[in-house]
Amino acid sequence: MTATAAPTTIPLVRELAALLGEDGVLHRRDELVVYECDGYVIEKAVPDVVVFPTSTEQVVEVVKLCNQHDVPFVPRGAGTSLAGGTLPIGGGVMISLTRMKRIVEINARDRYAIVEAGVVNVWLTRALAGTGVHFAPDPSSQTACTIGGNVATNAGGPHTLKYGVTINHVRGVELVTPEGEVVQIGGVVEDQPGFDLTGLLVGSEGTFGIVTKVIVGLCRDPEAGRTLLAVFPTVEDSVEAVSGIVAAGIVPAALEMIDNLMIRAVEAAFHFGFPVEAGAVLIIEVDGVDAALDHEAQAISEIVQAHGGTIDKAIGWRTREEPEYKAIWKARKMAFGAIGRVSPTFCTQDGVVPRTALPHILRFMEGVSERTNIRIANVFHAGDGNLHPIILFDEQDPDQVKRALQASHEILDECIRLGGSVTGEHGIGVEKLAMMPKLFTPDDLAAMTAVHDALNPDNRCSPAKKIPVGGHCIERTSPGRRAPA
């Protein structure tokens, strides 16, 4: 099959339609182009067919049909991934899990829930309201991203500093293997004997099979919380304060930084009241026992002031019951959407550095911006050093695309040099395959490849993702479509 429109006379498409119904299969070119990329818009590839199974059993049959016809396949959730993880490299069948959206079970007493892969993250949050427990991972794309996608990339979010990323909250999964078998990994109890296969699968980006159900662990709701907005004249002052807070032994639930360019975009979009003249702001949240929070808040306020910052008086410390609290987090989580006001296209990077290296890497980004003549905005998880530089460009201008990629690579190279990583939660996908040999030794990559080949021997499931298998990084779809470069 090729990436051109696949008529229903093609045997595989006809068999898929018989299995899923006509409304469960897309095969016309005008329908397929919607699925040519995820949140990483620089690389594009059009699938031959998109299918929408509604059960694990249907996923199994789709995978078996793909194997019978020797056609590659790739799972996709909401398409909010930011590294090209859902690109159908080599064409083939895209298996969209968005119709698998049941919350199968909630057990607040034993603190777990079982959900299908297409359940949107915030749906689970809403379903748990009032139960006394919650699902802690809350990516910025929470209102759109799916739990299955969170598992694929080991997603994080603003509250990872205290609560951890997705792997810390997954007890088990139901997986359809690349051969079309259903296996259960892990279970409802918190600790399983034997090898940590759940840990192996979380973050594997769909290269080991298709996750159809997830058993997630739930956290007890904290008794209370406080959120403040700390205002700083410079970005450097703000990240120095971050190190000061953590060095004092305080572990906030969240510690987020927004620079001036992002402040202006968010304020133009939501009119929250952010100080547009500030060099940067920190959104700081602490939670726990109510009686201890005022003391902790005061200690943080003193550290902020010692690093040249001030606490926004109009906001101050807000509890979770107050509308200002909700407005702050709404503005933070919708910040990426606000970028459309200042740039037609953007690429969000995902490097990680030690917290103490934050001042250096932010100064380095300023230099990259000047050298490449590309604007770079910042909104990121400062507490754990997970950077999200937002590189602004126009994908219709080939020269801007080239300079945007140069800026991305320079930033990631510097993250590696500082002892960090090229991803904290977005994954490798196709975007960062070329960075893997810089981050890992040949022996490391050989070990990863051996695991990959054992679980996905034909490389038919999510080919050319995560690690450079077969001596290449990307086999481009032909004809497909790619942004100008």
Residue pairs with C-beta under 8 A, 6 or more apart in sequence:
1 10
1 12
1 48
1 49
1 71
1 91
1 92
2 48
2 91
2 478
2 479
3 32
3 45
3 46
3 47
3 48
3 91
3 477
3 478
3 479
3 480
4 29
4 48
4 479
5 27
5 28
5 29
5 32
6 12
6 13
6 27
6 48
6 49
7 13
7 27
8 14
8 17
8 27
11 69
12 49
12 65
12 66
12 69
12 71
12 93
13 25
13 27
13 49
15 65
16 24
16 25
16 49
16 51
16 62
16 65
16 93
17 24
17 25
19 58
19 61
19 62
19 65
20 51
20 52
20 53
20 54
20 58
20 62
23 52
24 51
24 52
24 53
24 54
24 99
25 49
25 50
25 51
25 52
26 32
26 35
26 49
26 50
26 51
27 48
27 49
27 50
29 46
31 50
32 46
32 47
32 48
32 49
32 50
33 46
33 481
35 46
35 47
35 50
35 76
35 79
35 86
35 88
35 94
35 96
36 44
36 45
36 46
36 480
36 481
37 43
37 44
37 45
37 84
37 87
38 76
38 79
38 80
38 81
38 82
38 84
38 85
38 86
38 87
39 79
39 80
39 81
39 82
39 348
40 81
40 82
40 83
40 84
40 347
40 429
40 430
40 431
41 345
41 347
41 395
41 483
42 347
42 395
42 401
42 404
42 405
42 431
42 483
42 485
43 84
43 87
43 430
43 431
43 474
43 482
43 483
44 87
44 480
44 481
44 482
44 483
45 87
45 88
45 89
45 91
45 476
45 477
45 480
45 481
45 482
46 88
46 91
46 477
46 480
46 481
47 74
47 88
47 91
47 92
47 93
47 94
48 71
48 88
48 91
48 92
48 93
49 92
49 93
49 94
50 76
50 93
50 94
50 96
51 62
51 93
51 94
51 95
51 96
52 96
52 98
52 99
53 59
53 62
53 95
53 97
53 99
53 100
54 99
54 100
55 100
56 100
56 174
56 176
56 182
56 212
56 213
59 95
59 97
59 100
59 176
59 210
59 212
60 176
60 180
60 181
60 182
61 180
62 73
62 93
62 95
63 73
63 95
63 176
63 178
63 179
63 180
63 210
63 461
64 180
66 72
66 73
66 92
66 93
66 460
67 178
67 179
67 180
67 458
67 460
70 460
71 91
71 92
71 93
71 460
72 88
72 89
72 90
72 91
72 92
72 93
72 460
72 461
72 463
73 92
73 93
73 94
73 95
73 460
73 461
73 462
74 86
74 87
74 88
74 89
74 92
74 93
74 94
74 95
74 206
74 461
74 462
74 463
75 86
75 94
75 95
75 96
75 97
75 117
75 148
75 152
75 206
75 210
75 211
75 462
76 86
76 94
76 95
76 96
76 97
77 86
77 96
77 97
77 98
77 117
77 118
77 145
77 146
77 148
77 149
77 152
78 98
78 120
78 141
78 144
78 145
78 146
78 149
79 86
80 139
80 141
80 144
80 145
80 149
81 149
81 152
81 153
81 426
81 427
81 429
82 348
82 350
82 426
82 429
82 431
83 153
83 350
83 423
83 426
83 427
83 428
83 429
83 430
83 431
83 432
84 429
84 430
84 431
85 152
85 153
85 205
85 206
85 427
85 428
85 429
85 430
85 462
85 465
86 94
86 206
87 429
87 430
87 465
87 477
88 94
88 477
89 430
89 463
89 464
89 465
89 474
89 475
89 476
89 477
90 463
90 464
90 475
90 477
91 477
91 480
95 210
97 116
97 117
97 118
97 146
97 148
97 210
97 212
98 118
98 146
99 118
100 116
100 117
100 118
100 119
100 148
100 212
101 116
101 118
101 119
101 120
101 123
102 115
102 116
102 119
103 113
103 114
103 115
103 116
103 119
103 123
103 124
103 127
104 113
104 114
104 115
104 116
104 213
105 112
105 113
105 114
106 113
106 127
106 128
106 131
107 113
107 188
108 128
108 131
108 132
108 133
108 218
110 188
111 133
111 217
111 218
111 219
111 220
112 171
112 188
112 215
112 216
112 217
112 218
113 124
113 127
113 128
113 135
113 215
113 216
113 218
114 188
114 213
114 214
114 215
114 216
115 124
115 147
115 213
115 214
115 216
116 148
116 212
116 213
116 214
117 146
117 147
117 148
117 149
117 151
117 210
117 211
117 212
117 213
117 214
118 146
118 148
119 146
119 147
119 148
120 143
120 144
120 145
120 146
120 147
121 135
121 137
121 138
121 139
121 141
121 142
121 143
121 145
121 146
121 147
121 150
122 142
122 143
124 135
124 147
124 216
125 134
125 135
125 138
125 142
128 134
128 135
128 218
132 220
132 221
133 218
133 219
133 220
133 221
134 218
134 219
134 221
135 169
135 216
135 218
135 219
136 159
136 163
136 164
136 168
136 169
136 219
137 150
137 155
137 156
137 157
137 159
137 160
137 163
137 164
137 165
137 166
137 169
138 157
138 158
138 159
138 333
139 145
139 150
139 155
139 156
139 157
139 425
140 157
140 158
140 332
140 333
140 335
140 336
141 336
142 157
142 333
143 333
145 155
147 214
147 216
148 211
148 212
148 214
149 155
150 166
151 166
151 170
151 173
151 201
151 202
151 203
151 211
151 214
152 203
152 204
152 205
152 206
152 211
152 427
153 166
153 203
153 205
153 425
153 426
153 427
154 165
154 166
154 167
154 202
154 203
154 425
154 427
155 165
155 166
155 425
156 165
156 166
156 381
156 384
156 386
156 424
156 425
157 381
157 425
158 254
158 256
158 283
158 285
158 329
158 332
158 333
158 381
159 253
159 254
159 285
160 381
160 384
160 386
160 425
161 251
161 252
161 253
161 254
161 255
161 381
161 383
161 384
162 251
162 252
162 253
162 254
162 287
163 169
163 219
163 253
165 425
166 202
166 203
167 198
167 199
167 202
167 203
168 217
169 216
169 217
169 218
169 219
170 186
170 198
170 202
170 214
170 215
170 216
170 217
171 186
171 187
171 188
171 189
171 190
171 198
171 215
171 216
171 217
172 184
172 185
172 186
172 187
172 188
172 192
172 198
172 214
172 215
173 184
173 185
173 186
173 198
173 201
173 202
173 211
173 213
173 214
173 215
174 182
174 183
174 184
174 185
174 211
174 212
174 213
174 214
175 182
175 183
175 184
175 185
175 201
175 208
175 209
175 210
175 211
175 212
176 182
176 209
176 210
176 212
177 183
177 208
177 209
177 455
178 208
178 209
178 455
178 456
178 457
178 458
178 460
178 461
182 212
183 209
185 197
185 198
185 201
186 192
186 197
186 198
186 215
187 215
188 215
190 217
192 198
200 208
200 451
201 208
201 209
201 211
203 427
204 466
205 427
205 428
205 429
205 462
205 465
205 466
206 461
206 462
206 465
207 452
207 455
207 456
207 461
207 462
207 465
207 466
207 467
208 452
208 455
208 456
208 461
209 455
209 456
209 461
210 461
222 253
222 287
222 288
223 287
223 288
223 289
223 290
224 287
224 288
224 289
224 290
224 293
224 319
224 320
225 253
225 285
225 286
225 287
225 288
225 293
225 319
225 320
225 325
226 285
226 286
226 287
226 293
226 294
226 296
226 297
226 317
226 318
226 319
227 254
227 283
227 284
227 285
227 317
227 318
227 320
227 325
227 328
227 329
228 283
228 284
228 285
228 297
228 300
228 301
228 311
228 312
228 315
228 316
228 317
228 318
229 274
229 281
229 282
229 283
229 284
229 311
229 312
229 315
229 328
230 238
230 241
230 281
230 282
230 284
230 304
230 309
230 310
230 311
230 312
231 275
231 278
231 281
231 309
231 310
231 311
231 312
232 238
232 241
232 278
232 279
232 280
232 281
232 282
232 307
232 308
232 309
233 278
233 279
233 308
234 279
234 280
234 308
235 257
235 259
235 260
235 279
235 280
235 362
235 378
236 359
236 362
236 363
237 279
237 280
237 307
237 308
237 309
238 257
238 279
238 280
238 281
238 282
238 307
238 309
238 382
239 257
239 355
239 358
239 359
239 362
239 382
240 307
240 359
241 282
241 303
241 304
241 306
241 307
241 309
242 255
242 257
242 282
242 355
242 358
242 382
242 383
243 355
243 356
243 358
244 303
244 306
244 307
245 252
245 255
245 284
245 300
245 303
245 383
246 255
246 355
246 383
248 299
248 303
250 286
250 296
250 299
250 300
252 284
252 285
252 286
252 300
252 383
253 285
253 286
253 287
254 283
254 284
254 285
254 381
254 383
255 282
255 283
255 284
255 285
255 381
255 382
255 383
256 282
256 283
256 284
256 332
256 379
256 380
256 381
256 382
256 383
257 280
257 281
257 282
257 378
257 379
257 380
257 382
258 266
258 274
258 280
258 281
258 283
258 332
258 335
258 378
258 379
259 279
259 280
259 377
259 378
259 379
260 276
260 278
260 279
260 280
261 342
261 375
261 377
261 378
262 335
262 338
262 339
262 377
262 378
262 379
262 390
263 274
263 275
263 276
263 278
263 280
263 281
264 276
264 342
265 335
265 338
265 339
265 341
265 342
265 377
266 272
266 274
266 331
266 334
266 335
266 338
267 273
267 274
267 276
268 338
268 341
269 334
269 337
269 338
269 341
270 327
270 330
270 331
270 334
270 338
272 327
272 328
272 331
273 314
273 315
274 281
274 331
275 281
275 312
281 312
282 304
282 309
282 382
283 328
283 329
283 332
284 300
284 304
286 293
286 296
286 297
286 300
287 293
288 296
294 317
297 317
301 311
304 310
304 311
305 311
311 317
315 324
315 328
318 324
318 325
318 328
319 325
332 379
335 379
336 346
336 348
336 379
336 390
339 346
339 377
339 390
339 392
342 375
342 377
342 392
343 375
343 392
343 393
343 394
344 394
344 395
344 396
345 392
345 393
345 394
345 395
346 377
346 390
346 391
346 392
346 393
347 390
347 391
347 393
347 404
347 408
348 388
348 389
348 390
348 391
348 426
349 387
349 388
349 389
349 390
349 391
349 408
349 411
349 412
350 386
350 387
350 388
350 422
350 423
350 424
350 425
350 426
351 361
351 386
351 387
351 389
351 411
351 412
351 414
351 415
351 420
351 421
351 422
351 423
351 424
352 384
352 385
352 386
352 387
352 415
352 420
352 421
352 422
352 423
352 424
353 360
353 361
353 385
353 387
353 415
353 418
353 419
353 420
354 385
354 418
354 419
354 420
355 382
355 383
355 384
355 385
357 385
357 418
357 419
357 420
358 382
358 385
360 418
361 387
361 411
361 414
361 415
361 418
362 378
364 411
364 414
365 376
365 378
365 389
365 411
366 376
368 374
368 376
368 407
368 410
368 411
369 375
369 376
369 407
371 410
372 403
372 404
372 406
372 407
372 410
373 403
374 391
374 392
374 393
374 400
374 403
374 404
374 407
375 391
375 392
376 389
376 390
376 391
376 392
376 407
377 389
377 390
377 392
378 387
378 388
378 389
378 390
379 388
379 390
380 386
380 387
380 388
380 389
381 388
381 424
384 424
385 420
385 424
386 424
386 425
387 411
387 415
387 424
389 411
391 404
391 407
391 408
392 404
393 400
393 401
393 403
393 404
394 400
395 401
395 483
395 484
396 484
397 484
398 484
398 485
401 483
401 484
401 485
402 485
405 485
409 435
412 422
412 432
412 435
413 435
413 438
415 421
415 422
416 422
416 435
416 438
416 439
421 439
422 428
422 432
422 435
422 438
422 439
423 432
427 466
428 435
428 436
428 465
428 466
428 467
429 465
429 466
430 464
430 465
430 473
430 474
433 464
433 465
433 466
433 467
433 468
433 473
433 474
434 468
434 473
436 445
436 467
436 468
437 445
437 468
440 448
445 467
445 468
448 467
449 467
449 469
452 459
452 466
452 467
452 469
453 459
453 469
456 462
459 469
459 470
463 469
463 475
464 472
464 473
464 474
464 475
476 482
